[in-house]
């Protein structure tokens, strides 16, 4: 049986931490930034972790 391919888009969007958690970036920080507050834009810059309820879906995309 052939190897399972990982999703190329997911490879670019997610990264594994040393403890096995999945890092992701926030959405809504690419355009239409004038109406968003400075505080909101600053929060969107930082990375966060994928929620445990979605972790299995991302793992399947990454073929882990």
N, C-alpha and C positions, 0 to 999 in steps of 0.2 A: 504494500500500500504506500502511495507517495506521501511525502511530508506535507503537513498542513501549512498553507501560506499565511503569513501575517498581513494585516491590512496596512497598506503603505501610508494612508492618511493617518491612521492611528499611531504608527511609528513616529510620525513627526509631532504629534500632539501630546503624547503621554510619555512619561519617564518613570522608571522604577527607582525607589529609594533603597537605601541599604537594608532597611528592615522589611522590605517587600511591599510597601505601600505604593500607590500610584499617584504621581504628581500630575497636576493639570493647571492650565492657565484659565483666567476668568474671561468670559465673553463680554461683549459690548464695550470694548476699549479700542476699536479700530477706526471708527468714523462717527460723525455727528457728536463731536465732543464739546461743542460750544454750549449746549444746553445742560450738560452734566456738571455738577458741582466739582470743585477741586478735590474735596474730600472723597467723593465717589470715584473719581478717576484715579486717585492715589490708591484706593483700596483695590481697584481692578488690576493694577499693575502686578500685585503680589501673586505668587502661586499658591495653590491650595491642594488638598488631597481629594481624590475621588471618593465619594461616599461608599460605605460598605454594601449598600443595596445595588449599586451599579458596578461594583468591582468585578463581579463574575462576567459581565458583558464586555468590559474593556479587556479583561484577560483573554477572552475568546478572540477578540479582534487582534490582539498582539500575539496570538498563538502560543500562550504560555501554559 
